[in-house]
Amino acid sequence: MGTFDPARTGVLETGALAVLGIPADDRSSYLRGAAAAPGEIREALFCPSTNLAAEDGFDLGVPGAWKDLGDLELGGILDAAAVESAVSGILGRGARLVCLGGDHSVTYPVLRGRADALGASAGRGIDVLHLDAHNDLYDEFEGDRLSHACPFARACEEGLVGQLVQVGIR
């Protein structure tokens, strides 16, 4: 998929399903590679050995079922303002959004973008089901408060998260 162009969000109708790639992994403390995830996920979605039919019969493979808006042009480096702006713009059009990430550091600006778009209607924050081996609640990690180990600490501080349920923490 190509580079995200904000002008393409103009084709989104209320309730439309949109996909946005956020290829960033510079905040990861161990290995890089999560920035390649958006492209790899798309490739797996369209693998000839699978289909896009959901259990309820809805077929995401039907042309027009969802709009792939491409990837933010980040070069693997998280630009939180760009992520927040893109997410806010998409959700502000009334679309539903699936983000294909990089490392966990993208979570915080995605949640900020959601709050920006929904304003007061966002209420107390979104309830989050977080499936991971790590809680991502560090205050800071290796001197970085925006590390991949910290997104839920920042989001909870700002009230972006109502209830955080974490499963798989070791």
C-alpha positions as CSV (number, residue, x, y, z in Angstrom):
1,M,0.0,0.0,0.0
2,G,1.1,3.5,-0.6
3,T,1.8,6.5,1.6
4,F,-1.1,8.0,3.7
5,D,-2.6,11.0,2.1
6,P,-5.0,13.0,4.3
7,A,-7.0,14.0,1.3
8,R,-8.0,10.4,0.8
9,T,-10.0,10.5,4.1
10,G,-12.6,12.6,2.2
11,V,-13.9,9.3,0.7
12,L,-14.8,8.0,4.1
13,E,-18.4,7.9,5.1
14,T,-19.7,7.7,8.7
15,G,-19.3,4.1,9.8
16,A,-16.8,3.2,7.1
17,L,-14.0,0.8,8.1
18,A,-10.5,2.3,7.5
19,V,-7.0,0.9,7.9
20,L,-3.9,3.0,8.6
21,G,-0.4,1.8,8.8
22,I,1.9,3.3,11.5
23,P,5.4,1.9,10.7
24,A,7.5,3.0,13.6
25,D,9.8,1.0,15.9
26,D,12.5,3.5,17.0
27,R,11.2,3.4,20.6
28,S,11.8,-0.3,21.0
29,S,14.5,-1.1,23.4
30,Y,15.4,-4.6,22.1
31,L,14.9,-5.4,18.4
32,R,13.7,-3.3,15.5
33,G,11.4,-4.7,12.8
34,A,7.9,-3.8,13.9
35,A,8.0,-0.9,11.4
36,A,7.6,-3.5,8.7
37,A,4.4,-4.8,10.3
38,P,1.8,-2.9,8.3
39,G,3.1,-4.3,5.0
40,E,3.6,-7.8,6.4
41,I,0.0,-7.8,7.8
42,R,-1.4,-6.7,4.5
43,E,0.5,-9.4,2.7
44,A,-0.8,-12.0,5.1
45,L,-4.4,-10.7,4.7
46,F,-4.2,-11.3,1.0
47,C,-2.3,-14.6,1.1
48,P,-3.9,-17.0,-1.4
49,S,-4.3,-19.6,1.4
50,T,-6.7,-17.5,3.4
51,N,-9.9,-15.5,3.0
52,L,-11.3,-12.4,4.5
53,A,-14.7,-13.8,5.6
54,A,-15.7,-13.3,9.2
55,E,-17.5,-15.8,11.3
56,D,-20.8,-13.9,10.9
57,G,-20.5,-14.1,7.1
58,F,-19.3,-10.5,6.5
59,D,-16.7,-10.6,3.8
60,L,-14.0,-8.1,4.1
61,G,-12.7,-9.3,0.7
62,V,-15.6,-7.6,-1.1
63,P,-14.4,-4.5,-2.9
64,G,-15.3,-1.4,-0.9
65,A,-15.8,-3.3,2.4
66,W,-12.9,-1.3,3.8
67,K,-10.6,1.6,2.8
68,D,-6.9,1.1,3.1
69,L,-5.5,4.6,3.7
70,G,-1.9,3.5,3.4
71,D,1.0,4.1,5.8
72,L,2.1,7.2,7.5
73,E,5.5,8.2,6.1
74,L,7.6,7.8,9.2
75,G,10.7,6.1,8.1
76,G,10.5,3.9,11.2
77,I,10.7,6.9,13.5
78,L,7.6,7.7,15.6
79,D,6.2,11.2,14.9
80,A,3.5,11.3,17.6
81,A,2.0,14.5,16.3
82,A,1.6,13.0,12.8
83,V,0.0,9.8,14.2
84,E,-2.4,11.8,16.5
85,S,-3.4,14.1,13.6
86,A,-4.0,11.3,11.2
87,V,-6.1,9.3,13.7
88,S,-8.1,12.4,14.7
89,G,-8.8,13.3,11.1
90,I,-10.0,9.8,10.2
91,L,-12.1,9.3,13.3
92,G,-13.4,12.9,13.0
93,R,-15.1,11.8,9.7
94,G,-17.1,9.2,11.7
95,A,-15.0,6.2,10.3
96,R,-14.0,3.2,12.3
97,L,-10.3,2.7,12.3
98,V,-7.9,-0.3,12.5
99,C,-4.2,0.7,13.0
100,L,-1.5,-1.6,11.8
101,G,1.4,-0.8,14.1
102,G,4.9,-0.7,14.7
103,D,6.0,-1.1,18.2
104,H,3.8,-0.3,21.2
105,S,4.8,3.3,21.4
106,V,2.3,4.0,18.7
107,T,-0.6,3.3,21.1
108,Y,-0.3,6.5,23.1
109,P,-0.6,8.9,20.1
110,V,-3.4,6.7,18.6
111,L,-5.4,7.1,21.9
112,R,-4.7,10.8,21.9
113,G,-5.9,11.1,18.3
114,R,-9.1,9.3,19.3
115,A,-9.7,11.7,22.2
116,D,-9.0,14.7,19.9
117,A,-11.6,13.5,17.4
118,L,-14.3,12.5,19.8
119,G,-13.8,15.3,22.4
120,A,-16.3,15.3,25.2
121,S,-18.1,12.3,23.6
122,A,-15.0,10.2,24.4
123,G,-16.2,10.4,28.0
124,R,-13.9,8.8,30.5
125,G,-11.7,7.2,27.9
126,I,-11.9,4.0,25.9
127,D,-11.9,0.6,27.6
128,V,-8.8,-1.4,26.4
129,L,-8.2,-5.1,26.3
130,H,-4.4,-5.4,26.1
131,L,-3.1,-8.8,25.1
132,D,0.7,-8.9,25.8
133,A,3.4,-10.4,28.0
134,H,4.3,-7.0,29.2
135,N,2.2,-4.4,30.9
136,D,3.6,-1.3,29.2
137,L,3.0,0.8,32.3
138,Y,6.5,1.9,33.0
139,D,6.8,5.6,34.0
140,E,9.9,5.7,31.9
141,F,12.2,3.1,30.3
142,E,15.9,3.8,29.7
143,G,15.1,7.5,30.2
144,D,12.3,7.6,27.6
145,R,8.8,8.4,28.9
146,L,7.4,7.6,25.4
147,S,9.1,4.2,25.1
148,H,7.3,1.1,23.9
149,A,7.2,0.1,27.6
150,C,5.2,3.3,28.6
151,P,2.2,3.9,26.4
152,F,-0.4,2.9,29.0
153,A,1.2,4.9,31.7
154,R,0.9,8.0,29.6
155,A,-2.6,7.2,28.4
156,C,-3.9,6.5,32.0
157,E,-2.3,9.7,33.3
158,E,-4.3,11.7,30.7
159,G,-7.5,9.8,31.2
160,L,-7.5,8.4,27.7
161,V,-8.2,4.9,29.1
162,G,-11.3,4.2,31.1
163,Q,-10.6,0.6,32.1
164,L,-7.4,-1.3,31.2
165,V,-7.7,-5.1,31.2
166,Q,-4.4,-6.8,30.6
167,V,-4.2,-10.5,29.7
168,G,-1.1,-12.6,29.4
169,I,1.2,-10.5,31.6
170,R,4.1,-12.6,32.8
